[in-house]
Amino acid sequence: MQYEVRHAIPGRLRIYIRAVRYLGDLAPALQQLIEQQADVTAVEVRTSSGSVVIHYDPQVSGMRERMEGMLAAAKPEHLRRALSAWAEAKPEDRRAEARPAAGWRSMLIPTGGLALTAIGTGMAALPLIAISTLPTFKRGIRVLTAEKRVNVDFLDSVAISLSLARGGLFVSALMGWLARMSDVMRDKTAAASNRAIGNLFDYPNSTCRVAREGATLEVKASEVQVGDIVIVSPGDRVPVDGIVVEGAADVDQSAITGEGTPSARHPGAWVYAGSAVLQGKLNIKAERVGEETALAQAVRVVAAASTGDTRMQNYAEKFADRIAAPTLGVALSAYALTRNVDRLVSMLVIDYGTGIRVSAPTAMLSSMTHATRRGIVIKSGRALEKLAEADTILFDKTGTLTTSVPQLLPAKSYSKAHSASDVLALAAAAEAGLNHPISQAVVAKAAEAGIATPECMESTYHVGLGVEARMKRFVVRVGSPRFLSESGIDIERAATDLARLHRRGCSALLLACDHKLTGLLPYTSEIRPESADMIAALRVLGIRSFFMVTGDNAQVAAAVSVRLGLDRFYADVRPAEKATIIEDLRREGRSVIMVGDGVNDSAALASADVGIAMKNGADVAREIASVVLMDEDLWKIVTAIELSRQSMHLVRQSYGITTGMNVLAFALALPTGLVNPATTTILSHGSAIAATANAMRPLLNRS
């Protein structure tokens, strides 16, 4: 595979790969391949530019040569086969291939060893201690031999060995138990995130009707073939991407395209899998089915983007690794000067790593549990970390900042013979029985006002335009300005009102009686009552930029943006463009939160540093997002950010406790005879207990 290293600094490589830009289907496989390499912490694949950004441990040498060798050997056909096999594997199996997970059963041996030493049968515990501490020895030796450096595992190994040599079986068993517990807790955090993301999308097994060879058959949606004619009726979900060949209907595509209101679909129009038919009937020729639909492709993008994002950044081990070599150096220097074995043991038994490795994931897990009690599901420690760092929020409009239910504004009459109440009554009579959200809003408004509606003799619904109804005294037409104009009705009198409403971000129905313009019924998508105050509160918290992205027109978007005090809006945006916007913002150095609720937001939710979904949003959006709000209260975004920052503060506190007590133990060990190995062990391991107890404080908070 051809490539070019464009930029290289310790910890980061940026490589241009032409195949990534022009063969976008290779991106997920390439990302998966690179992420499985040792010492790689994160991978960003940018198909728009052909760039692959690789983040790795900056202390590791030779990473550039390793990556170049791997890319030189990689071939597109091999990557495609690997991607196919990876897609067929269960998500849990994919993770298991990279690193064996530590479960609660793995705690049996360390616990048994600790228990035996506690009751005084230490010699019987030796095999259990050896087994439980073996992973620590292996990691320490691997880093020492492969990377030529000392890490916290190596320091732990030395401390355990010296403790065993001096008969300190309980100390050795305790160190092995705590180290194993940290592994279990980290893996449990990752496993919870994997399960949430592993179930992103299971292609619907619901049935649909297909016309084949003159007969109508009921088949599973997954069994529809390209070229089949699929029949959908009111209440059905479209199972394929395709072209309408017969019929007309109002289709709700808000979860796919972000359109705020249903759109009319006629022969020749394109429809997406996952759309809902509200009114009318369609025969659709299937063009893309199964995993080739826009819905399935969005999920594949998410699967590729989410792989690296679910890994919890382990601050703790990096910190402990950095101080491991100095600790060992000072201890050996002191021994070289004094030849005092007690001093050497006292200093080497001090373990910064165990307390830090246990307390950091404990703090995150307890904070995630506390957030769940507050109605906020945070799927990983990585999401907590990124929430705390965020400085920019990008909101989807429809269903997030606004509701999806239209709000009818006061009607206006253009006729001396009809009052505004008459206009509403006639419209409600004509719209009665229709499933369109605007129709339902008109009927509900009339009922709320206690207005009696005249009897409708018959009605004809014109998909995407309006309805024509025959009353006892009138022929009434209610619908869009286009509907009345195409019916030969002069609507010039409403032009000024329509322009004013559009500037405010509102739309309107027009009503005509017997071919004369009679009234206007304006409506808008209601902004959630808490939206403005929520944004103001986030500004106080230090979030510096608020943007909105929507598939609606610029006039509607501008009106919402002004009312909420947003810094910028993006209008007429398609799903793939949302992800591009986020990538551009991140290239500016921003840490971005995306808040959305539809399938059309899926790629953006995956591309952002943190994706937040609403409870009543599309299933795929909730599964993709790393944070889910369990009710429709936007204030929970504020709560989530506050909790994430508290969690990071808790991690720093735990670092301080562990570091402070170990520094004290180290300082007391330097003067000859001031403390013995037992004292330093109590101080060192006491710091681990204290730091872990501190990290669990959110679990005690039930408010």
C-alpha positions in Angstrom: 0.0 0.0 0.0 1.4 3.4 -1.0 1.8 5.9 1.8 3.7 9.0 2.8 4.7 10.1 6.3 3.6 13.8 6.4 4.4 14.6 10.0 6.1 12.8 12.9 6.7 13.9 16.5 7.1 11.7 19.6 3.6 10.2 20.3 2.0 11.2 17.0 2.3 10.2 13.3 0.3 11.7 10.4 0.4 9.5 7.3 -1.1 10.2 3.9 -2.6 7.1 2.3 -4.1 7.5 -1.2 -6.3 4.4 -0.8 -8.0 5.8 2.2 -9.1 8.8 0.3 -10.3 7.0 -2.8 -11.2 3.6 -1.4 -13.2 4.7 1.6 -14.4 1.1 2.4 -10.8 0.3 3.5 -10.9 2.9 6.4 -12.6 0.7 9.1 -10.3 -2.3 8.4 -7.1 -0.1 8.4 -8.2 1.6 11.6 -8.8 -1.8 13.2 -5.4 -3.1 12.0 -3.5 -0.1 13.4 -5.4 -0.1 16.7 -4.4 -3.7 17.4 -0.7 -2.7 17.3 1.1 -2.5 20.6 1.5 0.9 22.2 -1.0 2.6 19.9 -3.5 4.6 22.0 -5.8 6.1 19.4 -6.3 6.3 15.6 -8.0 8.9 13.5 -8.8 8.0 9.8 -9.9 11.0 7.7 -11.3 9.7 4.4 -11.9 13.3 3.1 -8.2 14.1 3.2 -6.6 10.6 3.1 -4.9 11.2 6.4 -4.3 8.6 9.1 -3.3 10.1 12.5 -1.7 7.6 14.9 -1.3 8.4 18.6 1.0 6.3 20.7 3.1 6.2 23.8 5.7 8.9 23.2 8.3 7.0 25.2 8.2 4.2 22.7 10.9 4.3 20.1 10.8 2.8 16.6 7.0 3.3 16.1 7.5 5.1 12.7 9.5 2.2 11.3 6.9 -0.3 12.7 4.0 1.5 11.0 5.9 1.9 7.7 6.7 -1.8 7.6 3.1 -2.7 8.4 1.7 -0.4 5.7 4.2 -1.5 3.1 3.0 -5.1 3.6 -0.7 -4.3 3.7 -2.7 -4.9 0.6 -6.3 -3.6 -0.1 -7.7 -7.1 -0.7 -6.2 -8.4 2.5 -7.8 -5.5 4.4 -11.2 -6.1 2.8 -11.1 -9.8 3.8 -10.1 -8.8 7.4 -12.9 -6.3 7.5 -15.4 -8.9 6.4 -14.3 -11.3 9.0 -14.2 -8.6 11.7 -17.8 -7.5 10.8 -19.1 -11.1 11.1 -17.5 -11.5 14.5 -19.4 -10.5 17.6 -18.3 -7.2 19.1 -17.2 -9.0 22.3 -15.0 -11.3 20.3 -13.3 -8.4 18.5 -12.2 -6.9 21.8 -11.1 -10.2 23.2 -8.7 -10.7 20.3 -6.8 -7.6 21.3 -6.4 -8.3 25.1 -7.9 -11.0 27.3 -10.4 -9.5 29.7 -10.0 -9.9 33.5 -13.2 -11.0 35.1 -14.3 -11.5 38.7 -13.3 -15.1 38.6 -9.7 -14.0 38.2 -9.9 -12.6 41.7 -10.3 -16.0 43.3 -6.6 -16.9 43.4 -5.3 -13.5 44.7 -8.1 -13.5 47.3 -7.2 -17.1 48.4 -3.6 -16.2 48.7 -4.4 -13.1 50.8 -6.7 -15.0 53.0 -4.2 -17.8 53.7 -1.5 -15.3 54.7 -3.9 -13.4 56.9 -4.7 -16.5 58.9 -1.1 -17.4 59.3 -0.7 -20.2 56.8 1.7 -18.2 54.6 3.7 -21.0 53.1 0.5 -22.6 51.7 -0.2 -19.3 50.0 3.1 -19.2 48.1 1.8 -20.9 44.9 -1.3 -18.6 44.9 0.9 -15.5 45.4 3.2 -16.6 42.6 0.2 -17.1 40.2 -1.5 -13.8 41.2 1.6 -11.7 40.8 2.9 -13.4 37.6 1.1 -10.9 35.2 2.9 -8.0 37.0 6.2 -9.7 36.5 5.5 -10.4 32.9 4.5 -6.8 32.1 7.5 -5.4 34.0 10.0 -7.7 32.1 8.3 -7.1 28.8 8.7 -3.3 29.1 12.2 -3.7 30.3 13.4 -6.0 27.5 11.3 -4.6 24.6 11.4 -0.9 25.4 14.5 -0.6 27.5 12.8 1.3 30.3 11.5 0.8 33.8 7.8 1.0 34.5 5.6 0.7 37.6 5.1 -3.1 37.0 8.9 -3.5 37.2 9.0 -1.6 40.4 6.2 -3.7 41.8 8.0 -6.8 40.8 11.1 -5.8 42.7 9.1 -4.9 45.8 7.2 -8.2 45.7 10.5 -10.1 45.2 12.2 -8.4 48.1 9.1 -8.8 50.3 9.0 -12.5 49.6 12.8 -12.8 50.2 12.4 -11.2 53.6 9.3 -13.3 54.5 6.7 -10.6 53.9 4.1 -12.9 52.5 1.1 -10.8 53.5 2.6 -7.7 51.8 3.3 -9.6 48.6 -0.2 -11.1 48.6 -1.8 -7.7 49.2 0.2 -6.1 46.4 -0.8 -8.9 44.0 -4.5 -8.7 45.0 -4.6 -4.9 44.5 -2.8 -5.1 41.2 -5.2 -7.7 39.9 -8.2 -5.7 41.2 -7.1 -2.7 39.1 -7.0 -4.9 36.0 -10.5 -6.3 36.7 -12.0 -2.8 37.3 -10.4 -1.4 34.1 -11.6 -4.3 32.0 -15.1 -4.1 33.5 -15.3 -0.5 32.5 -14.2 -1.3 29.0 -16.6 -4.3 28.8 -19.6 -2.1 29.7 -18.7 0.3 27.0 -18.2 -2.5 24.5 -21.6 -4.0 25.2 -23.2 -0.6 24.7 -21.5 0.0 21.4 -21.5 -3.6 20.2 -25.3 -3.5 19.9 -25.3 -0.4 17.7 -27.6 -1.8 15.1 -29.2 -5.2 14.4 -30.8 -4.9 10.9 -34.6 -5.2 11.4 -36.0 -8.7 11.2 -39.5 -7.2 10.9 -41.6 -8.2 7.9 -42.6 -6.1 4.8 -44.7 -6.7 1.7 -43.0 -7.3 -1.6 -44.6 -7.6 -5.1 -43.1 -10.5 -7.0 -44.4 -12.2 -10.1 -47.9 -10.7 -9.7 -48.3 -11.7 -6.1 -47.8 -9.8 -2.8 -45.5 -11.7 -0.4 -44.6 -11.0 3.2 -40.9 -11.4 3.7 -38.3 -10.3 6.3 -36.8 -6.9 5.6 -33.3 -8.5 5.5 -34.5 -10.8 2.6 -35.6 -8.0 0.2 -33.5 -8.0 -3.0 -32.4 -5.2 -5.2 -35.1 -4.6 -7.8 -37.9 -5.8 -5.6 -41.0 -3.6 -5.4 -41.7 -3.0 -1.7 -45.2 -1.8 -0.7 -45.5 0.5 2.3 -48.7 1.9 3.9 -49.4 4.4 6.7 -47.6 3.3 9.9 -45.0 1.2 8.0 -41.3 1.9 8.1 -39.5 1.8 4.8 -37.1 -1.2 4.8 -34.9 -0.2 1.9 -33.3 2.7 0.1 -35.1 3.1 -3.2 -37.1 5.1 -5.7 -40.9 5.6 -5.6 -42.5 4.0 -8.7 -46.1 4.4 -7.7 -48.3 6.2 -5.2 -47.8 9.3 -3.1 -47.3 9.7 0.7 -46.1 12.0 3.4 -42.9 10.5 4.8 -41.2 11.3 8.1 -37.4 11.2 7.4 -36.4 13.3 10.4 -34.4 10.4 11.9 -32.4 10.0 8.6 -32.1 13.5 7.0 -32.9 15.9 9.9 -35.8 17.5 8.1 -38.1 19.1 10.7 -41.4 18.3 9.0 -42.6 15.3 6.9 -41.9 15.5 3.2 -44.1 14.5 0.2 -42.8 11.6 -1.8 -44.1 11.0 -5.4 -43.0 8.7 -8.3 -39.3 9.4 -9.0 -38.5 10.5 -5.4 -35.9 8.8 -3.3 -36.7 7.3 0.1 -34.4 6.0 2.9 -34.6 2.9 5.0 -35.9 3.8 8.5 -38.3 6.5 7.2 -41.9 6.3 8.4 -44.9 6.6 6.2 -47.5 8.9 7.8 -50.2 9.3 5.1 -50.6 7.7 1.7 -49.2 4.5 0.1 -46.0 3.9 -1.8 -44.5 1.2 -4.1 -40.8 1.5 -3.9 -38.2 -0.1 -6.1 -35.3 -1.3 -3.9 -32.0 0.1 -4.9 -30.0 -0.5 -1.8 -30.8 -3.3 0.7 -29.5 -4.8 3.9 -26.1 -3.5 4.9 -25.9 -1.2 1.8 -28.7 1.1 3.0 -27.7 4.6 4.3 -28.9 3.4 7.7 -26.5 0.5 7.8 -23.6 2.5 6.3 -24.0 5.1 9.1 -23.6 2.3 11.7 -20.5 1.1 10.0 -19.0 4.6 10.2 -19.8 4.6 13.9 -18.3 1.2 14.5 -15.0 2.4 12.9 -15.0 5.7 14.7 -16.0 4.3 18.1 -13.3 1.6 18.4 -10.6 3.9 19.8 -13.0 6.3 21.5 -14.2 3.7 24.1 -10.7 3.1 25.6 -10.3 4.8 28.9 -7.2 7.0 29.0 -5.2 5.7 32.0 -3.5 8.8 33.5 -2.5 6.8 36.5 -0.2 4.2 35.0 1.6 6.9 32.9 2.2 8.9 36.1 3.4 5.9 38.0 5.7 4.8 35.2 7.3 8.2 35.0 8.3 8.1 38.7 9.3 4.4 38.7 12.8 4.9 37.4 13.7 7.8 39.7 12.4 5.8 42.7 14.5 2.8 41.8 17.6 5.1 41.1 17.3 6.8 44.5 16.9 3.5 46.3 19.9 1.9 44.7 22.0 5.1 45.2 21.2 5.1 48.9 22.1 1.4 49.2 25.4 2.0 47.3 26.3 4.7 49.8 25.2 3.0 53.0 25.0 -0.8 52.3 21.9 -0.8 54.5 19.6 -3.5 53.3 16.7 -2.3 55.5 16.8 1.1 53.9 16.9 -0.4 50.4 13.9 -2.6 51.2 12.0 0.2 52.9 12.4 2.4 49.8 11.7 -0.3 47.2 8.6 -1.6 48.9 7.1 1.9 48.4 4.6 1.4 45.5 3.1 4.5 43.9 1.5 2.4 41.2 -1.0 0.1 42.9 -2.9 2.9 44.7 -3.0 5.0 41.6 -4.0 2.2 39.2 -6.9 1.1 41.5 -8.2 4.6 42.5 -8.4 6.1 39.0 -10.8 3.6 37.4 -12.7 3.3 40.7 -13.2 7.1 40.7 -14.5 6.9 37.1 -16.7 3.9 37.7 -18.3 5.4 40.9 -18.9 8.7 39.0 -20.6 6.8 36.2 -22.8 5.0 38.7 -23.7 8.3 40.3 -24.5 9.8 36.9 -26.8 6.8 36.2 -28.7 7.6 39.4 -29.2 11.1 38.1 -30.7 9.8 34.8 -27.5 10.1 32.7 -25.9 7.0 31.2 -22.2 7.5 30.6 -20.9 4.5 28.8 -17.1 4.7 29.5 -14.4 6.5 31.5 -13.2 7.9 28.2 -16.5 9.8 27.8 -16.1 11.2 31.3 -12.6 12.4 30.5 -13.7 14.1 27.3 -16.8 15.7 28.8 -14.6 17.4 31.4 -12.3 18.8 28.6 -15.0 19.9 26.2 -15.1 23.6 25.1 -17.6 23.4 22.1 -21.1 22.0 21.8 -22.8 21.3 18.5 -26.6 20.8 18.8 -28.9 19.2 16.3 -32.1 21.4 16.0 -35.1 19.2 15.5 -35.9 17.0 18.5 -33.0 18.4 20.5 -33.2 22.2 20.9 -36.8 22.1 19.6 -39.6 19.5 19.9 -40.8 17.6 16.9 -44.4 18.5 17.5 -45.5 21.7 15.7 -47.0 24.5 17.7 -50.0 26.3 16.1 -49.9 30.1 16.5 -53.1 32.4 16.4 -54.9 32.2 13.1 -55.6 35.2 10.9 -58.6 35.9 8.8 -58.5 37.8 5.4 -62.3 37.7 5.0 -65.0 39.9 6.6 -67.3 36.9 6.6 -65.1 34.7 8.6 -63.4 35.3 12.0 -60.0 33.9 13.0 -62.0 31.3 15.0 -63.9 30.4 11.8 -60.6 29.9 10.0 -59.4 27.5 12.7 -62.8 25.6 12.7 -62.8 25.1 9.0 -59.2 24.0 8.9 -59.8 21.5 11.8 -62.9 20.1 10.0 -60.8 19.6 6.8 -57.8 18.2 8.6 -59.7 15.8 10.8 -58.7 12.2 10.4 -55.3 12.9 8.9 -52.1 11.6 10.5 -49.8 14.5 9.5 -48.4 16.2 12.6 -49.5 19.6 11.4 -53.1 18.3 10.8 -53.1 16.8 14.3 -51.9 20.2 15.7 -54.7 22.1 14.0 -57.4 19.6 15.3 -55.9 19.7 18.8 -55.8 23.5 18.8 -59.5 23.8 17.9 -60.4 21.3 20.5 -58.4 23.1 23.1 -60.2 26.4 22.3 -63.6 24.6 22.5 -64.4 25.6 18.9 -67.1 23.5 17.2 -66.2 22.3 13.7 -68.6 22.1 10.8 -69.4 18.7 9.2 -67.1 17.6 6.4 -69.0 15.8 3.7 -65.9 14.5 1.9 -62.2 15.3 1.6 -59.3 14.6 -0.8 -55.8 14.6 0.6 -53.1 15.9 -1.8 -49.8 14.5 -0.5 -47.3 17.1 0.5 -49.6 19.9 -0.4 -52.9 20.0 1.5 -56.4 18.9 1.7 -59.6 19.8 -0.3 -62.8 19.3 1.7 -66.5 19.8 0.9 -68.7 21.3 3.6 -72.4 22.0 3.4 -71.8 25.6 2.4 -68.2 25.7 1.2 -65.5 24.0 -0.6 -62.4 24.5 1.6 -58.8 24.1 0.7 -56.1 24.0 3.4 -52.4 23.6 2.8 -49.2 25.1 1.6 -49.0 28.4 -0.3 -48.0 26.3 -3.3 -51.1 24.2 -3.0 -53.4 27.2 -3.2 -51.4 28.8 -6.0 -51.5 25.6 -8.1 -55.3 25.6 -7.5 -55.6 29.0 -9.1 -56.1 30.9 -5.9 -54.6 34.4 -5.5 -52.5 34.4 -2.3 -50.8 37.8 -2.9 -52.6 39.2 0.2 -50.7 36.8 2.4 -47.3 37.5 1.0 -46.3 40.1 3.6 -47.4 37.8 6.5 -45.6 34.8 5.0 -42.3 36.8 4.6 -42.6 38.0 8.2 -43.2 34.5 9.5 -40.3 33.1 7.6 -38.0 35.7 9.1 -39.1 34.5 12.5 -38.5 30.9 11.5 -42.2 30.0 11.2 -44.2 28.4 8.5 -47.9 28.7 7.7 -51.0 26.9 6.2 -53.3 29.0 4.0 -57.1 28.4 3.9 -59.4 29.2 1.0 -63.2 29.0 0.9 -64.8 28.7 -2.5 -61.6 29.6 -4.4 -60.9 32.8 -2.3 -58.1 33.3 0.2 -59.8 33.3 3.6 -57.2 32.8 6.3 -53.7 31.9 7.5 -52.6 29.5 10.2 -49.0 30.0 11.3 -47.1 27.3 13.1 -43.6 26.7 14.5 -41.6 23.9 16.0 -41.5 24.8 19.7 -38.1 25.5 21.3 -37.7 23.5 24.4 -38.4 25.8 27.4 -35.1 25.0 29.1 -32.9 25.4 26.0 -31.9 29.1 26.5 -31.2 28.8 30.2 -29.3 25.5 29.7 -27.0 27.2 27.2 -26.5 30.2 29.5 -25.5 27.8 32.4 -23.0 26.0 30.1 -21.4 29.4 29.3 -21.0 29.9 33.1 -19.3 26.5 33.3 -16.7 27.7 30.7 -18.1 26.1 27.4 -17.0 28.8 25.0 -18.8 28.0 21.7 -22.3 26.9 20.9 -23.2 25.8 17.3 -26.4 24.4 15.8 -26.6 22.0 12.8 -29.9 21.2 10.9 -31.3 20.0 7.7 -33.9 22.8 7.8 -33.6 26.0 5.8 -31.5 29.0 6.8 -34.4 31.2 7.8 -35.7 28.8 10.3 -32.2 28.0 11.6 -31.3 31.7 11.9 -34.5 32.4 13.9 -33.7 29.6 16.4 -30.1 30.6 16.6 -30.9 34.2 17.5 -33.5 33.2 20.1 -31.1 30.9 21.8 -28.0 33.1 21.5 -26.0 30.6 19.6 -22.6 31.5 18.1 -23.1 29.9 14.7 -25.5 27.7 12.8 -25.2 25.4 9.8 -28.4 25.0 7.7 -29.4 22.6 4.9 -26.8 20.1 6.2 -26.9 16.4 5.2 -25.7 13.6 7.6 -22.2 13.1 6.1 -21.7 16.9 6.2 -22.3 17.0 10.0 -19.4 14.6 10.6 -17.2 16.8 8.3 -18.2 19.9 10.3 -17.1 18.2 13.5 -13.8 17.1 12.0 -13.1 20.6 10.9 -13.9 21.9 14.4 -11.6 19.3 16.0 -8.8 20.3 13.6 -9.1 23.8 15.0 -8.1 22.3 18.3 -11.6 22.2 19.8 -12.9 19.5 22.0 -16.5 18.9 20.6 -19.7 17.5 22.1 -22.4 16.6 19.6 -26.0 16.5 20.9 -28.5 14.7 18.6 -31.3 12.3 18.4 -31.7 10.9 14.9 -30.0 8.3 12.7 -28.9 11.3 10.6 -26.8 12.3 13.5 -25.0 9.0 13.9 -21.8 9.8 12.0 -21.6 13.1 13.8 -22.2 11.5 17.2 -19.4 9.1 16.4 -17.0 11.7 15.1 -17.3 14.0 18.1 -15.2 13.7 21.2 -18.4 13.0 23.0 -21.8 12.1 21.5 -24.9 12.8 23.6 -28.3 11.4 22.7 -31.8 12.0 24.0 -33.9 9.2 25.5 -36.7 9.4 22.9 -34.3 9.7 19.9 -33.7 7.0 17.4 -32.5 3.7 18.7 -29.3 3.8 16.7 -28.5 7.3 18.1 -28.9 6.1 21.6 -26.6 3.1 21.0 -24.0 5.2 19.2 -23.8 8.0 21.7 -21.3 7.7 24.5 -23.8 9.6 26.8 -27.6 9.1 26.9 -30.0 11.4 28.7 -32.7 9.2 30.2 -35.4 11.9 30.0 -36.1 14.9 27.7 -34.5 17.4 30.1 -31.6 19.3 28.5 -30.4 20.4 32.0 -28.9 16.9 32.3 -26.2 18.1 29.8 -25.1 20.6 32.4 -25.2 17.9 35.1 -23.2 15.5 33.0 -20.4 18.0 32.5 -20.4 19.0 36.1 -20.2 15.3 37.2 -17.4 14.7 34.7 -15.3 17.5 36.1 -16.0 16.3 39.6 -14.8 12.9 38.5 -11.5 14.3 37.1 -11.1 16.3 40.3 -11.6 13.1 42.3 -8.9 11.4 40.2 -6.5 14.2 40.9 -7.3 14.0 44.6 -6.6 10.3 44.6 -3.3 11.0 42.9 -2.5 13.5 45.6 -3.3 11.0 48.4 -1.2 8.2 46.9 1.7 10.5 46.0 1.7 12.4 49.2 1.7 9.3 51.5 4.3 7.6 49.4 6.5 10.6 49.3 6.2 10.8 53.1 7.2 7.1 53.4 10.1 7.6 51.0 11.3 10.7 53.0 11.1 8.8 56.3 13.0 5.9 54.8 16.0 7.9 53.9 17.4 8.6 57.4 18.9 5.4 58.8 16.7 3.6 61.2 13.9 6.2 61.3 11.4 3.7 59.9 11.5 0.0 58.9 10.1 -1.8 55.9 6.9 -2.6 57.8 6.2 1.0 58.4 6.8 2.1 54.8 4.6 -0.8 53.7 1.8 0.4 55.9 2.1 3.9 54.6 2.4 2.9 51.0 -0.5 0.4 51.0 -2.5 2.6 53.3 -2.3 5.3 50.6 -3.9 2.8 48.2 -6.7 2.1 50.6 -7.3 5.8 51.3 -7.2 6.8 47.6 -9.6 4.0 46.7 -12.0 5.0 49.5 -11.8 8.6 48.3 -12.6 7.5 44.8 -15.7 5.7 45.9 -17.3 8.8 47.5 -19.7 9.3 44.6 -21.3 5.9 45.4 -22.3 7.3 48.8 -24.0 10.3 47.2 -27.6 9.4 46.7 -28.9 12.9 46.0 
